[in-house]
Amino acid sequence: MSDPKDWTKHMATRAAWMSFSRGKTQSEIAQLLGVSQAKVHRLIAFAQSSGLIRIEILERPLECLEL
């Protein structure tokens, strides 16, 4: 992967998958990917903002509506 955009997209997808599908902490993900926790945070934020992942909440708890 010589293109930095490809590397970012690939790593963002991996970081997001580990976080949301496997419940890994950013610290654990950082160790597994060999990057800093700050980088993991930025990768997950990139995955969300670029549409690589989508979070869907199916229920609407009343407590949330009161906030």
GIMO-V672495 format. One record per backbone hydrogen bond with DSSP energy under -0.5 kcal/mol. NH is the residue of the N-H (numbers start at 0). CO is the residue of the C=O. Records with the same first field share a line. If there is no record, write none. Layout:
# GIMO-V672495
NH->CO  CO
This chain:
# GIMO-V672495
3->1
5->2
6->2
7->3
8->4
9->5
10->6
11->7
12->8
13->9
14->10
15->11
16->12
17->13
18->14
19->15
20->16
21->16
22->18
23->17
28->24
29->25
30->26
31->27
32->28
33->29
34->29
39->35
40->36
41->37
42->38
43->39
44->40
45->41
46->42
47->43
48->44
49->45
50->47
51->46
52->46
55->53
57->55
63->60
64->60
65->61
66->62  63
